[in-house]
Amino acid sequence: MSLRLITFSLAILAAISCPGKGYSSRTVRIAAEGRQMKMKVLRPNGIPGPAPGILWIHGGGYMLGGTYMLGMTVAPMLAETGAVVVFPDYRLAWQSSYPAALDDCYAALEWMFGHADELGIDRDRIVVGGESAGGGLAVALCIYARDKGEIPIALQLPLYPMLDCEDTPSSADNHGRVWNTKRNHWGWRHYLGDAYGTDSVSKYSSPARETDYAGLPPCYTFVCEGEPFYEETLSYVRNLQEAGVEASVDVYPGNVHAFDMLQPGKEQSKQARQCLMDAYQIRVDPVNVGSGFSSLGLHAPWSGLDNDTRFDAHCTAERFFFRFEVSDSTLMLTEPFTKERDVDPEDRVEIFFAADAALEQPYFCAEIDAMGRVMDYKAQFYRQFDFDWDFETLDIRSEITPWGYRVGGSVALEELRRLGLKPDQGCWIGVFQGETAPGGEMLWYSLVPTDDVSPDFHQPKVFLPCRMKPAPQRKGVVVYPDDILSLGLEEWERRIDQAGLDVIGLHAATSNDPVDTLETFIRSAAGRDFLRLCERKGVDVEYELHALETLLPRSLFESHPAFFRMDEAGARIADHNFCFTSREALEAMRPQLERLLGWMRPTTHRYYLWPDDKQHKYCHCPQCAPFSPSEQTLIFENRLLAMLREYDPEATLAHLAYHQTLPAPSQVRAQEGVFLEYAPILRDYADPLPEAELTALQDNLLAFPPATQHILEYWLDESMQARWKKAHLVPLVFDPAQVARDAALYRSLGACDVTTFATWLNGDYIARFGPTDALFRGYAAALR
C-alpha cells in the first residue's frame, strides 16, 4: 500500500468518523515558536463541570497527517468520555525537523493548561495520547513535561508508538505493507535531521534513549505482534513498570500497523478500542467513591421496571463502605442461607469487586439478605464459583424497615489489595438487587443499566469503574461571633493555620431571637472581613443553630395554636418546637426562612437548622405521637429541605442526632439531601464513647448515607466545661489522646467530616488563662 493511498484512506476514515452534533468544534490559532499553529478544539455540549482534557497527537511517521485525522481515534473517545479534546496541527518533519514538532505539542499543552477554566478542563485530569509517531511524540512530551515540572499529566496513551530511531528486532528487516523498515528510516531521517545516525540524538526526539522512567504518568497502549514498533512498545512498558510506574500493554496477533484505524470493523479493532476506553475510564474518569457516591434507583430493563432503592458508597484510608436502602414491598426470607440453592429464593443485595473490566481475573461477591446474612464467593471464570472463599474483613449491619430493608457494610482496602485489586488506582464494582415478585418470580435490578433481554450480572458491561481514593478528612470548629470579634482577624488566621481548619461553623446561643446575633455579625464590616479571610484561606463557612423559635415565631400561637406542639396532657403549648407533622406550620415558616436565606449563605450549601435544645419538648398530637422525636424531626427536615431547595437547589440539611434525637429513625426514611449530624453531648469525655452511644451512631449510619455524615464534638468547648455560665470559666481540659482515640473510632465507621465546638476560647479566656495555641495545634495533631 502506497503512502499516498494510506493518507487518502485515513482521510476518508476520518471524515466518516467525525464527531456528532453533541460536540462543538472550533479552530484556534496559538503562538508556537514564532508562528501561528492551528488546533482543533472539540468540546461536548452541556458538560456539568470540569471534564478531562485530552491532547491527542496525530500519527504519520513524523512526515504525514493533520487535523483531518481527528475523527478516527478522537471521535469514538469523545462519544464515550465527555472529554475536551485539543488536536494540534504541529509542524511535520519535511517542514522543520526536531525539535519543531515537540515544541509545538508542548505549546499546545501549555495553552490547554493555561486555558483550562475557559475550556472547562479539570487540570488534574489531562491526558496525552496519539497513534504511531503521535504516540512517540506523546511519550516525548510526557518526559519533557516531567522534567520541566510545570504541567501534570494524569495518563499517557501512546498507541503503537514510534520511539526508537535505531532498528529493533521487530523494526529491522520488516516488510509490512503499512509501515516497514524503509519507511521507518525515511521518517526518522527527516525528523532528526543532522542528528540522524549520530550519538547526539536527544531522548526528547527518540524517547527510547531515556534511562530514567520514574515519575512519568501511568500508561496504557496496544500493538500488533508483527508490526515494526512491537519491540519498542513492549520495552517502553517494561521500563515504566520497573520504575514503579503503572503501565500495561495489550498485544494483538497480526502485523498491520495502525490496524484499529485501517480495519475499524474487525473484531480485533473493536476489542482494542474497548480496552483503550476501559484503561482511560478507570484511570481518568472513574466514579470517585472516596468522597462519596450515591445513586437513587436501580434498573431492571428486562422487566420494564425501575425502583427507588438507594445505593451509597465511600471510603476512608482504611475501608470501603457501602449502603443499600431497599424498597421491597414483598420481602422474602428463607432458611438457611448457606448455599446457592438456598439463596435463590431470597430477597437480597449483591456487591461484586473485580480487578479488570473484562472479568478475566477472579472477581469477588458478597450476597447479603435483609437480616444481614452473607453468602460470599469468588469466581475464577464466568459463573465458576468458589463458595469456600469468604471476605475476612467484611462487616455488615442490617435493619428491616416498613418499606423494605437497609444493609450497610464495609471491607478493608488492604484485603481488596490482597485479592489483586488496586482500589486507589481503580477497580470495578457491580451492584445488584434481587426481589421476589408477588407471583414468585425473581426480579433483578442493576445499578448500571443494560440492554439485555434477561438479567445476567456476571458480565463486564454491568460493572462500574471506580476509584477508592479517600477524600481528605475535613476538620473544623464551631464558634460564636463574639469569639471572633474579641480576638480579631490576625488571631483567627493563626488559628486556621495552627489547626489546619477546613470549615468554621458560626453559632448563636438560644435566646428570644438567636438568629439576630448572627445576622448582625454577618452584615457588619467585621463580619464581611471575616468571610473574606475564610475565602482567602480556603475555609468553608457554615451556620449551625437552633432555629425553630425563629422560623415559627411564638407570637403565632394565639391565632394558630394547632401549629404548636401538644403536651402529654393534650394541651397545645408554645414553649418549644412545634407540631412536626403540620404542613400549615411549615408553610407559615416561609417568611422567616426567606429572611434567613437573605444573609445565610453557607459555602458548602449545608444547612443546620436544629430543633430547640430541650428534652421532652416534642409533640404528642395524634399525628405526631406514633413517631419518636427522631422521626418527628426527620418528617420536618424532609419537608423543610424541599422548601430550602426552592431557594438553593444545591441545599442539603442536617438531621441532628442529639439528646432525644440520638436514636436512629426507623419508621421514616430520610429524603436525598438530608444528612446525619451526630453530636454526643451526653457522654463523659474522660472515657471512650459508651456502648449505647456507639450503637446509636451505627444505627444512624444505617439510616443516613455514611459518606455525608458530620460529627459535631465538644473537645474544645469551653462553654460546656463552664456549664454554659461565663462566671464559671475554667482552664479547658483538653486530652489529645482522647481526641485521637475518638477520631480513630469515627474513621473506622466511615466519618471524614469532624468539627468541634470551640466556643468561649476568646479574648476573655486568653486574658485569664493564657494563649490557646497549644489547644489548636493539639487538635490538628490529634486528627492527623
N, C-alpha and C positions, 0 to 999 in steps of 0.2 A: 504494500500500500504506500503510495507516494505521500510526501509531506503535504503537498497541495490538497490531495484528496482527504487526508486526515483533518486538515484545517477546515475544509469545506464541510466535512461530516460533523465535526464538533460544532460549527456554527449552526447547522441545521438542527442538531440535537438541542442546542442552547435555546434556539427560537421556540422549539416545541415545548420546552420545559419552563418557559418564562413564568415568573410568579403571577399568581392570580390577583383578582381585584381586592383581596383582603390586605394588600400591602401598597404603600405609596412608594414611588421610585423617583429619585431626583438625582441630577448630576451636579456635583460641586467641583470646584477647582481650588486647589490649595498651593501655597508656595512650597516648592521642594527643590533644594539645591539650585536656586536662582531661576527656576522655571515654574510654570503653572502645570500641575498634574491634575488630570481629570480622574474623578472617582464616582462610582455609583453608590448611592446610599439607599438601602431598602429598609423600610420601617413598617411593622404591622400596624394596622389601623386599630385604634381603641385599646391599646395595651394599658392596664390599670396602674402600672407603676414601673419603676426602673426594671429594664429587661436585660438579659445577657446581650453582650455585643460580640459579634464575630467579625474579625478581619480575615477575609478569605482571599488568597493569592492564587491567581490562575497559573496553570502549567503551560508547557510548550517548549521545554528544553532550553529555557532562558532566551529563546530566539523567536518564539511564536506566541500567539494568543492575545487576548484583550478582554475588555469588559463584556463583549458579546458572549463569553463563555459562562456568565454568571448563572444561567438557568440550570446547568447540568448538576452541580452539587448543591449550590446555594438554594435553589428553588425548593427542592424536596426538604431541605433543612428548615427553610422558612415556614413551610406548611405545618411543621410539627413542633417547632421550638418557640415561636413567638419572639425570636431574637431580632435585634437590629444588626444588619449586615453592611459592612463597608468593603467595597471591592475596588482596589486601586489599579489604575492603568499605568503601571510602572514602566520605566524605560527598558526596552529589550536590548539584548547584547549587541545586536547589529547597529543599534543607535548609540550605545555607550556601554563600555564594559564595566566590570566590578570596580567600584562599589555602588554604581548608579542605582541598580535595582534595589539593593538593601537600603540605601539612603532613602529612596522613595517610599519603601514599605515602612521604615521607621517614622518618616514624616507622617504617613497615614495613621500609624499607631498613636503618635503624639497628638494629632488633630482629633482623633477619635476619643482619646482620654481627656483632652482639654475641653471638648465639646460634649462630654457625657451627659450633663444636665439637659442641655438643649436637645440632644438626640434621644433622651430617655433611657440611657445606658447605665447599668449598675457597674461602677468602676471595679468592683471586686469579682465580676464575672465576665472578664474579657477573654475571648478565645481567639487563638491564631491558628489558621489551618490553610491547607492548599493541596493541590494534586501535583505529583511529579516534581518539576522544577519549582512549582509553587510550594510543594511540601518542603523542598530543600531550603527555599527562602524562609518558610515558616520556622524551620529549625534554627537557621542562622539568626533570624530575628529574635527568637527566644533566648539564644546565647547572648546576643548583643544587648537585649533589654535587661537580662540578669546582670551583666557586667556593668552596665550604666546605673542600674539601681533606681530608675526613675518611675517605671511603669510596671505594675504587677500583671502577670498573665496567669489566668486560672487553669488553662488547659491548652495543650497543643494537639492538633490533628493533622500531622503530615502524612498524607496518603501516598504510599509507594514513593518515598521522597528521593530526589536526586541529590545525594550527599557527598559522593566521593569522586574527585576528579581523576583518580587513578583506577586502573582496572581492578575489579574484584573477580573472584571465581565465577560469579554469575554475569558480570558485565563484559568480561573478556570473551572474545570469540562467540558473541551472541548474535544470532541471525533472525531475531524476532521481526515480524512484519511491521509493527507499530514503532517500536524503538529498539535499537540494536547498537552494537559496538561502534559502527561507523558514525551513526548519528550522535551517539553519546560524545565521541571525541570532537565532533563538529560543534556541538553545543558548548562544551567546556572550553574549547579553544577560543571561541568568540567571547565567552563570558569572562574568562580570566585574563585575556589579552596577553601582555608581555610576561605575566607570571606563569602562564601555562607551561608545564613541563619543568618547572624550576622548584627549588626548595623554599621559595618565598611566598607560597600560597597561604593565604590567611585562613584561619578557622572560620571567619565570618563569611568567606566565599565558598569554601569546601568544608562544611561542618564536621566531616569525618576526621579533620585534623584536630578537633577538640580533644583534650585529655582530662578535663575536669567537668564532670556532668552533674555534680552536686548543685542543688538549688534551682534546677530547671523545673518547669511546670510538669505536672502529670501529663502522660502521653498515651494516645491510642492511635493505631494505624492498622492497615491491612495491605497485603501484597500477594501477587501470584508467585508460585514457587519457581517458575521457569523464566521469569522476566529479568531484565538487566539489573534492577535495583533490589532484587531479593536479598542478597548478602548484606548490602549496606544498611538495608532497613532492619534486618534482624540484629546486626551488630550494634546499631544505634540503640535499639530497645534493650539489649543486654547491658550496654554501658550505663544506661539510665538505671536499670534495676540494680546493678552492682553498686551504684552511687546512692542507693536508697530512695530513688525516685519511683513513684508508682507509674508503671508503663506496661503495656500489653500490645500484642500484635496477633492478628488472625491471618493465617496463610491459606490461600485457596489454590486448588490444582489448576494447571494450565500455564500458558506463557504469554498471554495477551496483556501487554502493558495498558493501564487505564481501562481494564475490562469493564468496570462498572459504568464508565461513561460511554464506551463504544458499543457495549452489548447490554443496555439497561434492562431489556425484557427478560434476560436469562435468570433462572432461579438463583444462581450463584451471585449475580449482581444484586438482586433483591435482598439476599441474605446479608451481603456485605453492607448495604445501605442500612439495614435494620440494626446490625451490630454497631455501626457508626453512631446511629441515633441513640442506641442504648448507652454506649460509652459517653456520649455527650450528656445525655439526660442525667445519668447517675452522678456525674462529676460536676455539672454546671447548673442543672435545673431540676434537682430532685425536690420532693416535698421535704422541707426542713422541719422535722418533728422536734428538734431541740427546743425551740422557743414555743412550741405548741401547734398542733394540727387538729382541726375539728371539722367534721362533716356531718351534716344533718340529712338523713335519708339514705337508705341503701336501695339497690336496684335489682329488679327481677324481670328483665325484659321478656324472657321466655314465657312468663305467665301474665304479662301485661300489668304487673303490679310494681309499685314502689312503696316504701314505708317511711316512717319518720324516726326510725332508730338512729340514735346519735352515737358516733364514734369519736373519741378523743385520744390523742397520743402526745407525749412529750418525753424528754429525758433530762436527767441531771448528768453530772460527770460519771456517776456510778451505775445508774439504772435506766432502763427504758420502761415507761409507764403507759398503760393503755386502759381505756374505759369504754364500756358499752352501756348505753341506756336503751333498753329494748322495748319496743312496742309489740306486745303479743297478747292478743285477747283470748287465745285458746291454748294456754300453757300446758304442755305435755311433758311429764316427767316419768321416768321408768326406773326400775331397779333390776339388776345392779347397773354400774356404769364402768365396766372394766374392759370390754372387748368391742370390736367394731360392730358386731351384730347386735349388741346391747344398745349401742349408741344410736343406731339407725332411726328408731322412732323418737329420739329425744329432741326437744327444742334446745338449741344450743347456739353459741357463737364460736367462731374459729378464727385463729390468727396464725398465719404462716410467716416464716422467716426464710429467705433464700439469699444465697451469696451471689448468684448470677441471674441475669434476665432470662436466660434460656432454660433455667431449672435443670441444667446438666450436672450440677453438683448436688450433693444431698441437701434437701430442704427440710424444714422442721415445723411441726404443727402442734398447737395446743387447742383441743376442743373442750369447751367449758359450758356446763349447763347452768340453769338458774339457781341451783343450790351450791354452785362453786366447785362441783366435782370436775376433775380434769382427766381426760384421756389424751396423752401426748405420744407422738411418734415422729420418726423421720422417714423420709422416702429417698431411697438411693436412685431409683429411676421412676419413670412415670407409673404412679399407682402401685409401686412395690414397696410396702411399708414394713418398718421395723417397730413393732409395738413394745419391744423390751426396753427401748431407749426412753429416757424421760428428762425433762428440764430439772436441773438440780437446784436452781435458784428462783424458780417460779413461785411467786407469792400471789394468792388470789383472795379476794373478798367478794361477797355477793349478797343480794337482797331481792326478795320477791316484792313487787310493788303492785298497787291497784291497776296499773296499766301494762304491766309486764314484769320485767326484772332488770336489775343492774348487775354488771360484772366489772370489777376493777382488778387490775393485775400489774405486776412488774417483773422484769427479769434483769439480771446483772449483765451489763455490757461486756464484762470480761468473759462470761460464759458464751455469749454470741461470738466473741472473738475466737474462743477456743474451738467453736464449731466451724470456723473458717470464714465467718462473716467479717466485714470491715464496717461496722456501724458508723464510725465517724467519717469515713471516706464515702460510703454509700452502700446500701444493700436494698433488698426488695421485700415488701410485706404484702400478704394477701389478707383481706378482711372480709369475713362472710358470716351469714346468719341463717340458721335453719329453723323453720317454723311449721308446725303441723296444722294443716287447714282443718276446718270442721269435718270434712268428709274423710279425713285420714291421709290425704295427700300431703307430701312434704314440700313446702315452698322454700326455695333458696334465694337468698339475696346476696349481692356483692357490692363492695364499696366502689370498685371500678366497673363501669357499665361494659356490657359485652353484647355482641350481635348474635351469639349462639342461639340455636333453637331449643337447646336443653342445657341445664346447668352443668358445668364442668370446671372445677376450680383448680385442678392440677394442670394448669397451662400458663404460659408466661403472660399472656395478654391481660389477665385479671390481677396481676401483681402491680404494686405501686412502687416506683423508685423513691427512696427516702434517704435522708442523711440524719443520723442521730448525733448531732453535734450540739451540745447544750448551750443555751444562751448564757451569757454572764449573769451571775446572781446579782439581782438588784438589792441595794440596801439604802435605807432612808431613816429620817426622823420626822416626828410629828410635834409641832411646837405651836405656841400662842403668838399672835402678833407682838405682844409685849416682850416676848423673849427675843424677838428680832430688834425691836425699837430700842431696847435698853442696852444693846451691845453695838449696834451699827454694822455697816456692810463689811468693813475690813475684818472684823472678828468673825463674821459669818463666812466670809470667803476662806479664812483659815480653817474653820470647822469643816467646811465642804471638802477642803483638800486633806485635812487630817483623817477624816472618816471615809474618804472616797465615796461621798454620797451621790446617789443617782436620782433620789427623789426627796422632796420636802413636802410634808403634809401640813397644811395650816388648819388650826383647830380653834374652836370657840367654846368657852365654858357655858354650861347650861344657865340661862337667865330668862328674863321675860322675852328677850329677842336675841338669842345667841348669835344670830347671823349678822346683826348690825355691826358688831365689833369688827368682823372680818371685812364686811363691805366698806366700812370707813377706812380700814387699813389699805385695802386694795386700790381704792380710789384716791388715796393720798399720794403726795410726791414720794414719801419714804417707801410706800408700797410699790409704786412703779419702779423705783430704783432697785428694790429687792427682786422684782420679777426680771428686770434686765440683767441683774447679776446672775440669776439662775440660768437665764437663757445663754449668757456668755459662757458659763461653766458647764453647760450641757446637762443641767439638773432639771428634772421634771417637777412641776408644781401641781399638787392635788389639794383638795379641800375635804376634811373629814369632820363631821359634826352631827350632833343630834338635832334634827331639823323639823320634826313633826309639829312642834309648837309654832314654828314659823310658817310651815306650809298650810296648816289648818288653824287659824287664829282662834283662841278660846272665846273671843267675842262673838263667834257664830253660834255659840251654844244656846243662847236664848231663842233664836229664831229657828235653829236646825238641831235640836237635841239628838236626833237619830244619827247625826254624823259622828257622834262621840260614843265612847265605849260604854258597855253595860257592865256594872259590877256584879259580884256574886249574888247580891240580894235582888238583882233585877232592875236596879235604878241606873238611868243614864247619868254619866258623870264626866266632867270636862277636866279632870285633874291631869291625866297623861294619856298619850297616844290617842287612838280613836277607834271607830268601828272599821276594822280592816277589810271587811267584805263589802262595804258600802261604796258602790260606784259613784253615787252622788257626792259623797265626801271627797273622793278622789278628784272629781271634776271641779269641786269648789276650791281645790288647791291650785288650780291653774294660774290665777293672777299672781300668787306668791311665787310659784315656780318660775314664771316669766321674769319676775323681779330678780330671783336668784341668778338665772341664766344671763341676765343683763351684765353681770360682772364676774360670775363664777365660770371660768373657762379653764378647766384642768388640761394641761398639755397632753395628758395621756388619754383623754376622753373617758376617764374612770371617775364615777361619781360615788360619793359616800354620804348618803342622806339617811341617817340612822333613826330608829325609833327612840323614844325617850328612855333615859337611863334610870329606870325604876323597875324594881321587881314587882310582880303580882299586879301589873297595871295593863293587862291585856283584856280583850273583850269577851264577855260571856253571853252575848245575844244568841238566839237560836241558830243564826247562820254561822257565827264565829266559833261557838262553843265546841263543835266537833273537832276543831283543829287546835293543835298545840301552838304556843307562842311562836315557835319557829315557822310553823306552817301559815299562821295568820300573817306574819311578817312577809313571807315569801309570796303569798297571794297579792299583797300590796305591792311588793317590789316588781313582780311580773307586770302588773298594770302600770306602775309608775314608769318602768323602763320604756314601755310603748309610748307613753306621753313624752318622755325625755327625747326619744328619737324623732319626734316631730320637730324638735328644735336643733338637735345634734344627731344626725344619722349614724354617727360612729359611737354614740354613747354606750357605755356599759355601766352596770350598777352593782354595788356591793351588797351582799347578804351578810350581816354581822352576826357571827356565832359568838355569843357573849351573854353572861348571866343566864336568863331563862331561855334564850335562843341558842344555847350551846348544843342541845341535842339536835341531830340532823332531822330535817323534814322528811317524812316518809309517805304522806298522803298527797303532797303537792309536788309537782315537777317544775324545776327551775326552767324558765324560758332561756333561749340562747341569748347570752349577753349578761346574765346575772351571775356574778362570780362570788366565791367564798372569801370572806374576811374573817379570820379566826383570831380572837382576842381573849386569851386565857387569864382574865384579870383575877380570878378567884384562887389561883394556885399559890403555893408557898414557894417563893423564889430561892429558898435555901435548899430545896430538894429538886430532883428531876420531875418532869411532868408526870402527874399522878396517872394511874391506870385508867381511871374514869374519864379524865380529860383526853388522854391519848385515844381511847376508844371513840369518844365523841368526835375527835378530829378525823379519825379514819372513816367513821360513818359519814361525816360531811364530805370527805374526799370522794366517797362513792356517789353522793348526791349532787355534787358540783364538779365541773371539769378541773382536775388537779393542775393542769397547766396554767390556769389563771388564778389559782389560789393566792391569797395575800395574807401574810402573817403580821399581825399587829401586836407587838410585845411591849413590855414595860421595864426593860432592863435599865434605861436611863431616865426613868420617870420620877423626878424629884417630887412632883405634886402628889403622887401616890404614896411615896415613902413618908411625906409630911402629912398624910391623911387629908389631903386637899385643903389644908389650913396653913396660910403663909406664916402664921405665928409659930408654927411647929417645924420650920425648916431645920433640917439636919444634914450633915455631910452625907452625900449619896453613897450608899453601899453598892459597889459595882464589882462583880466577880467575873473576870474574863473567862475563867474555866467553865463557869456555869453557862455563860453565853455560848461558848464554843460547843459545849455538850448539847445545848438546846438546838443550836444551828445544825449540828450534825444529824440530830434526830429529824428535824424538819426536812433536811435534804434527803434523808433515807426514805421519806414519804413522798418526795417529789416537789417540795417547796423551793422556789427560786426567787421569791419576792418577799423580802423581810423589811419591815420598818419597826421602829420602837418609839414610843413616847419619849421625848427628851425635854419635857416642859420644866419651867422654872430654873433652868440652868442659865440664868440671865445675869444682868449686872449686879443685882442684889445678892445673888448666890455667890458670885465671884468676890464681891466685897467682903462677904462674911467667911467664906471657906477657901478662897484662893482659886487659881486658874483651873479650867476644866480640860486642858489639853490632853492630859493622860486618859481621861474618860473617853474622848472621841477617838484618840489613837487606839485605845484598847478595844473599843467597839469594832473598829476597822480590822484589827488583827484577829479578833475572835471569829469574825465572819469570813475570813480569808480562806 
